[in-house]
């Protein structure tokens, strides 16, 4: 990733903690004075704002006009009122050389009036201004822009004179200087300026900053850089969700900026992204160009009910109480005694996720108020908390005791249940062929629901027919009503993803419960008979943490075709698949194939950190597992028997340590079919 790409590994912080010299000498193991806990009064709730990096990187769009436009939009769109207050510049704002006075120089093409003028404009809107540097000799950009190592006080004084309110301090080109040393040096420099500057440490979790950075910064990155896809987001959730004990007012775990609106995920996935960052009390830094934002993007970012969970003054990071089968239940205690609950479905198929008021820590009561933070509807529940959650989706709830619970309609959940090829598989249909499913209405309320009626709709041109009763006069507490349906896409349906939406109407108040699932229309074709390279066989679908899956080259992380020859421990291969953990490549095999084999390993282009496990799955059964492989390991030959499987998946995981530099190769991957 961009941060890792140009970094020299820092020494392990815990091995070199303690005392040292008053100043940092590059390349020397100097000793710093005893650390003082950071107490700048900032970030009592997680910081909120905007950062340009995910949308622009170092592109020409990153300039003064963009910053002005973003500041204007934060105000006019209501995002400022929702809590977003920082407008932060990332890498590439400076020239490649310091000035004759030793100071950093703004790029005059991007910022012709200088940074202070931009900060003044941002401040005139009632907002705050942030800037970027690196705790190394250069920043992370390939152009080699000057970093802050050895210039901490000079740079801090300059930023303070410009009116800077926020510093993101990266980790590239750190020359092996101890992480605690580098980051506390800038902490002390910022303090000496006399200006309150929020300090965001960005060392990617390399030195376990959650163990020490509370005394240095207001937040610290716990992971490598996020990418705008579901696999990357999910990997980061897994790394960050177990660190709740280290977060609190003034010091937060930071799983990186938001990708909401950049186009690489669906709106369902973006709502999950935003919900999970909020329940984990993460900084909320918009990473999309708001000047191009869709109404759906603005709706996600401006959801004040969800933002309120992130900004709750109790300052507790939510954490999972269960994760079985990719059905995650996150719980976050809130000021006043309520609980926020995120029901997150990691898998590719709709799944019912269930918990209870008792399990999330609420006291015993006859019933509870439950508010859906995406639909903004309040209901009453007798204690059960349940929802059929779409693939990659999140249901976000706020629950509490309420003596007035009887004024709310009962919590009725509408759901669509559809058979899948294996547990967790994405539902699919073939053009012109019928599929059967059922809709359900489940009453978790203390009171009954009356005059319940189920409905189901599909895309234009699809045939939807009920094959059982659609109405029930009374649905009692804890009961479920189901309707069976036949659904047929048209014979000329194009491959793609389509929505099916169900809803249940009921009294009192003619209430409505709604749910949507996505069904993939696929034109399935089995692989040819004999032995074929998988890079020559059409796959059904792929997921990849960085960039697309590549055929016959390594993964280049960005655009298609940017990889290099597949190389594992010095051996070069002409055929294969280049991926980046975490991810998968899935093939339709129709029960006609017998075996899959490949030489697997981490590509040589990432010679420092990569660690991956390779798995071959036959439907829902793991047929082969490489164990953890690193850049130091030669290719391992992996073979799996897949006889009878309808689907075969090649899966790569991050080896349990995050997905930095995890360029994984399926070299000479072949499949044998009858």
C-alpha positions in Angstrom: 0.0 0.0 0.0 1.1 3.6 -0.5 2.2 4.0 3.1 4.0 0.7 3.3 5.5 1.0 -0.1 8.2 3.5 0.7 8.6 2.7 4.4 11.7 1.4 6.2 10.5 -0.7 9.1 10.5 1.0 12.5 12.1 -0.8 15.4 9.6 -2.4 17.8 8.4 0.3 20.1 8.1 -1.9 23.2 11.7 -3.1 22.9 13.1 0.4 22.9 10.7 2.3 25.2 11.7 4.3 28.2 14.1 7.2 28.4 16.2 8.9 25.8 17.9 12.1 24.5 16.1 15.4 24.5 16.3 15.5 20.7 16.0 12.9 18.0 19.3 12.2 16.1 18.6 10.3 12.9 20.1 6.8 13.0 21.1 7.1 16.7 19.4 5.3 19.6 19.1 8.5 21.6 17.2 8.6 24.9 14.2 10.8 25.4 13.0 12.5 28.7 10.2 10.7 30.6 7.0 10.8 28.5 4.1 13.0 29.7 0.6 12.0 29.1 -1.2 13.9 26.3 -3.8 16.2 27.9 -4.7 18.8 25.3 -8.4 18.7 25.9 -9.2 17.7 22.3 -11.1 14.8 20.7 -13.2 14.1 23.8 -15.3 12.3 21.2 -13.8 10.9 18.0 -12.8 13.6 15.5 -15.0 14.2 12.5 -14.2 16.0 9.2 -12.8 15.5 5.7 -9.5 14.3 4.3 -8.8 14.4 0.5 -6.5 11.3 0.2 -9.0 8.6 -0.6 -10.7 10.7 -3.3 -7.7 12.4 -4.9 -4.4 11.0 -3.8 -1.8 13.4 -5.3 -4.0 14.2 -8.3 -4.5 17.6 -9.9 -7.9 17.9 -8.2 -6.1 18.4 -4.9 -5.8 22.1 -4.7 -7.1 25.3 -3.1 -10.3 25.3 -5.1 -11.2 21.8 -3.8 -10.5 22.8 -0.2 -12.7 25.9 -0.5 -15.5 23.8 -2.2 -15.4 21.2 0.5 -15.5 23.8 3.3 -18.5 25.4 1.6 -20.3 22.1 1.2 -19.7 21.0 4.8 -21.7 24.1 5.8 -24.4 24.2 3.1 -25.1 20.5 3.2 -25.6 20.4 7.0 -22.6 18.1 7.5 -21.0 20.8 9.8 -24.2 20.8 11.9 -24.0 17.0 12.0 -20.5 17.3 13.6 -18.0 17.3 10.8 -15.5 20.1 11.6 -12.0 19.4 10.3 -10.9 20.0 6.7 -7.6 18.1 6.4 -4.9 18.2 3.7 -3.1 15.0 3.1 0.2 14.3 1.3 1.5 16.4 -1.7 0.6 19.8 -0.4 4.3 20.8 -0.1 7.2 21.3 -2.5 10.0 18.7 -2.7 12.5 21.0 -1.0 12.4 23.1 2.1 13.0 26.8 1.7 16.3 28.5 2.3 15.0 29.2 5.9 14.5 25.5 6.4 10.7 25.7 6.4 8.3 23.6 4.4 7.0 25.3 1.3 3.4 24.9 0.0 3.1 23.9 -3.7 2.4 27.2 -5.4 0.4 25.5 -8.2 -1.9 23.7 -5.8 -2.0 26.5 -3.2 -1.0 29.8 -4.8 -2.0 31.9 -1.8 -0.3 29.6 0.7 -1.7 27.4 3.4 -2.4 30.2 5.9 -4.9 31.7 3.4 -6.6 28.4 3.0 -6.8 28.0 6.7 -8.2 31.5 7.1 -11.0 30.6 4.6 -11.7 27.3 6.4 -11.9 29.2 9.7 -14.2 31.8 8.3 -16.7 29.0 7.8 -16.6 28.0 11.4 -14.5 24.9 10.6 -11.0 23.8 11.5 -7.9 23.1 9.3 -5.7 20.0 9.3 -2.4 19.2 7.6 -0.2 16.1 6.9 3.5 15.1 7.4 5.5 12.0 8.2 7.6 11.0 11.2 10.5 10.3 8.7 12.9 12.1 6.5 10.3 12.1 3.6 6.6 11.6 3.3 4.9 8.6 1.7 4.5 10.1 -1.7 6.9 8.7 -4.4 8.2 12.2 -5.2 10.0 12.3 -1.9 8.5 15.3 -0.2 10.2 16.4 3.0 9.1 14.8 6.3 9.3 16.0 9.8 12.0 13.8 11.4 14.6 16.0 12.9 12.5 19.2 12.1 9.7 18.7 14.6 9.8 22.0 16.4 10.4 24.1 13.2 7.5 22.4 11.5 5.2 22.6 14.5 5.9 26.3 14.8 5.2 26.9 11.1 1.9 25.0 11.2 0.8 26.9 14.3 1.6 30.2 12.6 -0.6 29.1 9.7 -3.5 28.4 12.1 -3.4 24.6 11.7 -5.7 22.7 14.1 -5.0 19.1 13.2 -1.9 17.0 12.3 -1.9 13.6 10.6 1.6 12.3 11.2 2.5 9.3 8.9 5.2 6.6 9.2 7.3 6.5 6.0 11.0 6.8 5.6 11.5 6.7 9.4 15.1 5.5 9.2 14.5 2.9 11.9 14.1 5.4 14.6 12.0 4.1 17.5 8.3 4.8 17.0 7.6 6.2 20.5 10.6 8.4 20.1 9.5 9.9 16.8 5.9 10.4 17.8 6.5 11.8 21.2 9.0 14.3 19.7 6.3 15.8 17.6 3.8 15.7 20.5 6.2 17.8 22.6 6.9 20.2 19.6 3.1 20.7 19.1 2.7 21.4 22.8 5.5 24.0 22.8 3.7 26.0 20.1 1.0 27.0 22.5 -1.7 26.2 20.0 -4.1 23.3 20.6 -3.5 20.9 17.6 -5.3 17.6 17.5 -2.6 14.9 16.9 -3.4 11.9 14.8 -0.6 9.3 14.8 -0.5 7.2 11.6 2.0 4.4 12.0 -0.4 1.7 10.7 -0.4 -0.4 13.9 3.1 -1.6 13.2 4.3 -1.0 16.8 1.0 -1.7 18.6 0.3 2.0 19.3 -2.8 1.1 21.3 -0.3 0.1 24.1 1.5 3.4 24.3 0.1 6.1 22.1 -2.5 7.3 24.6 0.4 9.4 26.1 1.4 10.7 22.7 -1.6 11.4 20.4 -5.4 11.8 20.3 -5.7 8.9 17.9 -3.6 6.2 16.3 -4.0 4.1 13.2 -4.5 0.4 14.1 -4.2 -0.9 10.5 -2.7 -0.3 7.1 -4.5 1.9 4.6 -8.0 1.2 3.7 -9.0 0.5 0.1 -12.4 1.2 -1.5 -13.8 -2.4 -1.5 -15.6 -4.7 0.9 -12.7 -7.1 1.5 -10.4 -4.3 2.6 -13.1 -2.8 4.9 -13.8 -6.2 6.4 -10.2 -7.0 7.1 -9.8 -3.7 8.9 -12.9 -4.4 11.0 -11.4 -7.7 12.1 -8.1 -5.9 13.1 -9.7 -3.0 15.0 -12.7 -4.7 16.7 -10.7 -6.3 19.5 -9.0 -3.1 20.7 -11.9 -1.5 22.5 -10.2 -1.4 25.9 -7.6 1.0 24.6 -10.0 3.7 23.4 -11.7 6.5 25.3 -12.2 10.3 25.5 -9.2 12.0 24.0 -7.5 8.8 22.7 -9.1 6.7 19.9 -8.3 3.6 17.8 -8.3 4.8 14.2 -9.2 2.2 11.5 -8.5 4.7 8.7 -10.7 7.2 6.8 -14.1 6.6 5.3 -14.5 5.4 1.7 -18.2 6.1 1.6 -19.1 7.4 -1.8 -15.9 6.6 -3.8 -17.7 4.0 -5.8 -16.0 0.7 -5.0 -18.8 -0.6 -2.7 -22.5 -0.8 -2.8 -24.7 1.4 -0.7 -25.4 -1.6 1.6 -21.7 -2.0 2.1 -21.2 1.7 2.7 -23.9 1.7 5.3 -22.1 -1.1 7.0 -18.8 0.8 6.8 -20.3 3.8 8.4 -22.3 1.9 11.0 -19.2 -0.2 12.1 -16.9 2.9 12.3 -19.6 4.6 14.4 -20.2 1.6 16.8 -16.4 1.2 17.1 -16.1 4.9 18.1 -13.7 5.6 15.2 -12.8 9.0 13.8 -15.2 9.8 11.0 -13.2 11.5 8.2 -15.0 11.7 4.9 -12.8 10.5 2.1 -14.9 11.2 -0.9 -15.2 14.4 -3.0 -18.3 15.9 -1.6 -18.7 18.0 -4.8 -19.5 14.8 -6.6 -21.5 13.1 -3.9 -24.8 11.3 -4.7 -27.9 11.8 -2.5 -27.3 8.3 -1.2 -23.7 9.2 -0.1 -24.9 12.4 1.6 -27.7 10.4 3.3 -25.2 8.0 4.8 -22.7 10.6 5.9 -25.4 12.9 7.4 -27.3 10.3 9.4 -27.4 12.0 12.7 -28.8 9.0 14.5 -25.7 6.9 13.5 -23.3 9.8 14.1 -24.7 10.2 17.6 -23.5 6.7 18.4 -20.0 7.5 17.3 -20.1 10.8 19.3 -21.7 9.5 22.4 -20.0 11.3 25.4 -19.5 8.1 27.4 -16.7 7.4 25.0 -16.8 3.6 24.9 -15.7 1.7 21.8 -18.3 -0.9 20.9 -17.1 -4.5 20.5 -18.6 -7.8 19.4 -20.3 -10.1 21.8 -20.7 -12.9 19.1 -19.2 -13.5 15.7 -20.4 -17.1 14.9 -20.8 -17.9 11.2 -20.0 -14.3 10.1 -23.0 -13.1 12.1 -21.5 -10.3 14.2 -23.3 -8.6 17.1 -21.5 -5.4 18.2 -22.6 -3.7 21.4 -21.7 -0.1 22.5 -22.8 1.2 26.0 -24.1 4.7 25.7 -24.5 7.6 28.2 -27.8 7.4 30.0 -27.9 3.6 29.9 -29.0 2.8 26.3 -27.1 0.4 24.1 -26.2 0.7 20.5 -26.3 -2.6 18.6 -24.9 -3.3 15.2 -26.0 -6.6 13.6 -23.4 -7.1 10.8 -23.6 -9.9 8.2 -20.1 -10.6 6.9 -21.2 -13.2 4.4 -22.4 -13.2 0.9 -25.9 -14.5 1.7 -28.7 -13.0 3.8 -28.5 -14.3 7.3 -30.7 -13.9 10.4 -28.8 -12.4 13.3 -30.4 -12.6 16.8 -29.5 -11.5 20.3 -31.4 -10.2 23.3 -31.8 -7.3 25.7 -30.2 -9.4 28.4 -27.2 -10.4 26.2 -26.4 -6.7 25.4 -26.5 -5.7 29.1 -29.9 -4.1 29.6 -31.7 -4.6 32.9 -34.8 -6.8 33.1 -38.0 -5.0 31.9 -41.5 -6.0 30.5 -40.4 -4.5 27.1 -37.9 -2.2 25.6 -37.8 0.7 23.1 -35.8 -0.2 19.9 -35.0 2.3 17.3 -33.7 1.4 13.8 -31.1 4.1 13.1 -31.3 3.7 9.3 -35.1 3.7 9.0 -35.5 6.0 12.0 -38.5 3.9 13.2 -39.0 3.2 16.9 -40.8 -0.1 18.0 -41.2 -2.1 21.2 -39.6 -5.5 21.8 -40.3 -8.0 24.6 -36.5 -8.6 24.6 -35.6 -10.4 21.4 -33.4 -8.5 18.9 -33.6 -10.1 15.5 -33.3 -9.2 11.8 -32.7 -10.9 8.5 -29.6 -8.9 7.5 -28.7 -8.7 3.8 -25.3 -9.8 2.5 -22.6 -7.4 3.7 -25.3 -5.4 5.5 -25.7 -4.0 8.9 -28.8 -3.3 11.0 -28.0 -0.5 13.4 -30.2 -0.2 16.5 -30.5 1.8 19.7 -32.2 0.1 22.6 -33.2 1.2 26.1 -35.7 0.8 28.8 -38.7 3.1 28.5 -41.8 3.2 30.7 -43.8 4.4 27.6 -42.9 1.3 25.6 -46.6 0.5 25.0 -46.9 3.6 22.8 -44.7 2.0 20.1 -45.9 -0.6 17.5 -44.5 -4.1 18.1 -41.1 -4.9 16.5 -42.0 -6.9 13.4 -39.2 -8.0 11.2 -39.7 -8.6 7.5 -37.3 -11.0 5.8 -36.6 -12.9 2.6 -35.2 -16.4 2.9 -33.7 -18.0 -0.2 -31.8 -21.3 -0.6 -28.1 -20.9 -1.5 -25.6 -23.3 -3.0 -23.6 -23.6 0.3 -23.7 -21.7 3.7 -22.8 -18.1 3.2 -23.0 -18.3 -0.6 -24.5 -15.4 -2.6 -28.0 -16.2 -3.9 -28.2 -16.4 -7.7 -30.7 -17.0 -10.5 -30.3 -18.0 -14.1 -32.1 -16.1 -16.9 -35.6 -17.5 -17.5 -35.4 -20.1 -14.7 -37.6 -20.0 -11.6 -36.4 -19.8 -8.1 -38.4 -20.4 -4.9 -38.1 -18.4 -1.7 -40.2 -17.4 1.2 -40.9 -14.1 3.0 -41.4 -14.0 6.8 -42.9 -11.6 9.3 -41.6 -12.2 12.8 -43.1 -10.4 15.8 -40.6 -9.7 18.6 -42.9 -7.3 20.4 -44.8 -7.7 23.6 -48.1 -6.9 21.9 -49.6 -8.8 18.9 -49.5 -7.4 15.3 -52.9 -7.4 13.7 -53.9 -7.7 10.0 -50.4 -8.8 8.8 -49.9 -8.9 5.1 -46.7 -9.9 3.2 -45.6 -8.4 -0.2 -42.7 -9.1 -2.5 -41.5 -7.2 -5.5 -38.7 -7.7 -8.0 -37.1 -5.7 -10.8 -39.1 -4.7 -13.9 -39.8 -7.7 -16.1 -39.4 -10.3 -13.3 -42.4 -12.5 -12.5 -43.3 -12.7 -8.8 -46.1 -15.1 -7.7 -47.2 -16.0 -4.2 -47.8 -19.8 -3.8 -49.3 -19.6 -0.3 -51.4 -17.3 1.9 -50.1 -13.7 2.2 -52.2 -12.5 5.2 -52.7 -13.4 8.8 -55.3 -11.8 11.1 -53.2 -11.8 14.3 -49.5 -12.5 14.7 -48.7 -13.1 18.4 -45.6 -12.2 20.4 -42.7 -14.4 19.4 -44.5 -15.8 16.3 -43.6 -15.9 12.6 -45.8 -15.9 9.5 -44.4 -17.1 6.2 -45.4 -16.8 2.6 -43.9 -18.9 -0.3 -43.1 -17.4 -3.7 -41.9 -18.3 -7.1 -39.7 -15.7 -8.8 -38.5 -15.9 -12.4 -36.1 -13.4 -14.1 -36.8 -12.8 -17.8 -35.0 -15.1 -20.3 -33.1 -12.1 -21.6 -32.0 -10.8 -18.2 -28.4 -9.5 -18.3 -25.9 -10.8 -15.8 -25.7 -8.5 -12.8 -27.1 -7.9 -9.3 -30.8 -7.2 -8.8 -32.9 -6.3 -5.8 -35.8 -8.2 -4.3 -37.8 -6.3 -1.7 -40.2 -7.6 0.8 -42.4 -5.8 3.3 -45.0 -6.6 5.9 -47.8 -4.3 6.8 -49.7 -4.5 10.1 -51.7 -2.7 12.7 -51.6 -0.6 14.8 -50.9 2.4 12.8 -50.6 0.6 9.5 -46.9 0.0 10.3 -44.5 -1.3 7.7 -41.4 -3.6 8.0 -39.2 -3.9 5.0 -36.2 -5.8 3.8 -34.2 -6.1 0.6 -31.8 -8.8 -0.7 -29.6 -8.8 -3.7 -29.7 -11.7 -6.2 -27.0 -12.2 -8.8 -28.2 -13.2 -12.3 -25.5 -15.5 -13.7 -25.1 -17.2 -17.0 -23.4 -20.3 -15.7 -21.0 -22.3 -17.9 -18.9 -25.2 -16.7 -15.2 -25.3 -17.4 -14.0 -27.2 -20.4 -13.1 -30.9 -20.0 -9.5 -31.9 -19.3 -6.9 -29.9 -17.5 -7.1 -26.0 -17.9 -5.3 -23.1 -16.4 -7.7 -21.2 -14.2 -6.5 -17.9 -15.6 -8.0 -19.2 -18.9 -11.3 -20.1 -17.4 -14.1 -17.6 -16.8 -14.8 -16.9 -13.2 -18.2 -16.2 -11.7 -17.1 -13.4 -9.3 -14.1 -12.1 -7.4 -13.3 -10.0 -4.4 -9.9 -8.4 -3.7 -8.6 -6.1 -1.0 -6.5 -4.0 -3.4 -7.0 -3.6 -7.1 -8.6 -6.3 -9.3 -7.6 -10.0 -9.5 -5.0 -10.3 -12.3 -4.6 -13.0 -14.8 -1.0 -14.3 -15.4 0.5 -11.4 -13.5 0.9 -10.3 -9.9 -1.5 -7.9 -8.3 -0.5 -4.2 -8.8 -3.0 -2.8 -6.3 -4.5 -0.2 -8.6 -5.8 -0.5 -12.2 -6.3 -3.7 -14.2 -3.1 -4.8 -15.9 -0.6 -3.0 -13.6 0.9 -6.2 -12.2 4.4 -7.8 -12.9 5.4 -11.3 -13.8 4.4 -13.7 -11.0 7.5 -14.4 -8.9 7.7 -16.5 -5.7 11.0 -16.8 -3.9 12.9 -16.2 -7.1 10.9 -18.5 -9.3 9.0 -16.9 -12.2 5.7 -18.2 -13.5 4.0 -17.4 -16.8 0.5 -18.5 -15.7 -1.6 -18.0 -12.6 -3.7 -15.5 -10.7 -2.4 -12.5 -8.8 -4.6 -11.4 -5.8 -4.3 -9.3 -2.7 -5.5 -10.7 0.6 -8.2 -10.8 1.7 -10.2 -12.0 -1.3 -11.5 -14.9 -3.3 -12.0 -16.1 -6.9 -15.1 -18.3 -7.5 -15.8 -20.7 -10.4 -19.0 -22.6 -11.4 -18.0 -26.2 -11.8 -21.5 -27.9 -11.9 -20.2 -31.1 -10.2 -18.0 -31.9 -13.3 -14.6 -31.2 -11.9 -12.3 -33.4 -9.8 -9.2 -31.4 -8.7 -7.6 -28.0 -8.4 -3.8 -27.4 -7.9 -1.5 -24.5 -7.8 1.9 -23.3 -6.5 1.1 -20.7 -3.9 3.1 -18.0 -2.2 3.6 -14.3 -1.5 4.9 -12.5 -4.5 8.5 -11.2 -4.4 7.5 -7.7 -5.2 6.6 -7.4 -1.5 9.8 -8.5 0.2 9.2 -7.2 3.7 5.9 -7.9 5.3 3.6 -10.1 3.3 1.9 -13.1 5.1 -1.0 -15.1 3.6 -2.9 -18.3 3.9 -4.3 -20.0 0.8 -7.5 -22.1 0.9 -9.4 -24.1 -1.7 -13.1 -24.5 -1.0 -15.5 -27.0 -2.6 -19.0 -25.5 -2.0 -19.1 -25.0 1.8 -16.1 -27.4 2.6 -12.5 -26.4 2.9 -10.6 -28.8 0.7 -7.1 -27.5 1.1 -5.2 -25.1 3.3 -1.6 -23.9 2.9 -1.1 -22.6 6.4 0.6 -19.3 6.9 3.1 -18.4 4.2 5.4 -15.3 4.2 7.8 -13.7 1.7 10.6 -15.9 3.1 8.8 -19.1 2.1 9.2 -20.9 -1.3 6.1 -21.7 -3.3 4.0 -24.5 -1.7 2.2 -26.9 -4.0 -1.4 -27.1 -3.0 -3.8 -29.7 -4.4 -7.5 -30.2 -3.5 -10.1 -32.8 -4.5 -13.3 -31.0 -5.5 -15.4 -33.8 -7.0 -19.1 -33.1 -7.0 -18.8 -29.4 -6.0 -21.1 -27.0 -7.8 -18.7 -24.1 -7.0 -15.0 -23.9 -6.3 -13.4 -20.9 -4.5 -9.8 -19.9 -4.2 -9.6 -17.9 -1.0 -6.7 -15.9 0.5 -6.7 -14.6 4.1 -4.3 -12.1 5.7 -2.4 -14.5 7.8 -3.9 -13.1 11.0 -1.8 -9.9 11.0 -3.6 -7.5 8.7 -3.3 -7.3 4.9 -0.3 -5.0 4.5 1.7 -6.1 1.4 -0.2 -9.4 1.1 0.3 -9.9 -2.6 -0.7 -13.6 -3.0 0.0 -15.7 -6.2 -1.9 -18.7 -7.4 0.9 -19.7 -9.7 0.2 -22.3 -12.5 -3.3 -22.7 -11.0 -5.1 -25.5 -12.9 -8.5 -27.3 -12.7 -9.2 -30.8 -14.0 -12.8 -31.5 -15.2 -14.6 -34.3 -17.0 
